[in-house]
């Protein structure tokens, strides 16, 4: 369309993740993952953050990942719905423990490979490019129990073996890859982010940054392997994005916001620029961190990503006197409440201009193509008597954010595509709820696991179809 600012080959679609959608948690030879042990309910936060160790399942708890939305059995129906909307890209993740059930085996599980081959082939049948995350929060549980997860350098070897297996097995089906979903979430929710559960006496900062070093090495090596297996492969990093605003123009608040941004951007600074950023030494000294770095690690880190992907739900706010009492989590990262913007029912600030600001900052910093791989509004939906879901609030959120992305393109930023989060309703990562819905497609399932799992098109389904058909011109 001539009046569209989006490039002709712009990729439009949606995103899900294995652990929040597939279910079938022990089928096809799959091993347990961290997420399979995170219950719904009051203990969820303590387990997610690694403060309470829970490596065994209990009969008296409900684990939403075990059934998810049953994507494992229903993916053909679901992908057909995505195709009906005109998707040209579909982001999902591979459950590492379907390919390597324990994580440290030498040979992969053929059934797991067959499942993903079939699923990616189903996408290709409709001309949809799969965009595949290798690890979206779900570390094989065995690696956590036996090795302490990413605190152990052996994880680099296990992950790169797994990554190579995927690049080879799905060569010709998948060319867009992400290594770790929201890699910076490791700092904010260590167990769900990276399988880190703390021991008595741990220097938590030390553990988190040592694990970070291992993930950064694994990501760089995976990027290198992806390019060796097929030079057409394109690999991205993935940030839980959203700039921090200073709460006021007081210099101390401005500095606090800059420091908070760096905390998250630190990961991408390494993945996109190939070396630890200049501020690392001072920050590590202040946190009492001494990293174990081996000779040759610096060389490994030079394998930078091809593009920078990120999620954006909300901007954030920081001040010099920010603390646990006056802040709350929006997409897991703590923030002060911004009095100038509205918030969702879950308290996540709604700030489309913040997306343009975030994208400009990221492009100024990295000079690599951007890919917005998660964005959306978690909201409660009602099915009316006619069986319809009139989700105008979702349409309005997405419309404003797509407009902001268009403005960022107008600012001269190369943007590869857009995959809205939870294009089909799925389990919420933060709360484990089904009632926090993001989809264009409604799934009949509630927070306790009741419902038929039937799929229904929402009003936003028809709206997004029109957006895609007009390449973003008709919003
Ligand atoms: C991101 C994650 O943090 O935000 C997703 O990558 C998650 O897995 C999404 O689902 C939205 O968060 P929530 O808690 O509303 O599901």
Boltz pocket constraint, residues with backbone or C-beta under 6 A from the ligand:
constraints:
  - pocket:
      binder: B
      contacts: [[A, 17], [A, 20], [A, 181], [A, 182], [A, 240], [A, 311], [A, 331], [A, 374], [A, 378], [A, 421], [A, 427], [A, 428], [A, 429], [A, 430], [A, 431], [A, 436]]
      max_distance: 6.0
